[in-house]
Amino acid sequence: MNHTIAIEGIKIYAYHGCLPEEALVGGHYIVDVYMKTDFTQAIKTDSLLDTIDYCSVYEIAKQEMAIRSKLIEPVAQRIQYRILKELAGVQKAKVRLTKLNPPMNGHVEKVYVEIE
């Protein structure tokens, strides 16, 4: 079967960015994760052991967001890599990492990268 589990709106305060001020002040980020899996067994058993634990995805995102990077691209890649490596049953994973109110020469609400 082809099923999707999505975890949207993981809000994290982190210190990514190319500007020195961003390393000191930090900013708000949102992580969205979309995973392809087969949860047919979980439907039958109603057991967390037969599906993807949302808390594990959250912890991976939180841990990787705590590692400072100048760009958000490598952070999104690290999150996706760990999800695919550590969570049994994930066949594909898409990660969207959004930076809110990026420091630019004008008002920009958000920028994001996606890795699939």
ABEGO torsion letter per residue (X at the ends): XBBBBBBBGBBBBBABEABAAAAAAEBBBBBBBBBBBBAAAAAAAGBAAABBBAAAAAAAAAAAAABBBABAAAAAAAAAAAAAAABBGBABBBBBBBBBGBBBBEBBABBBBBBX
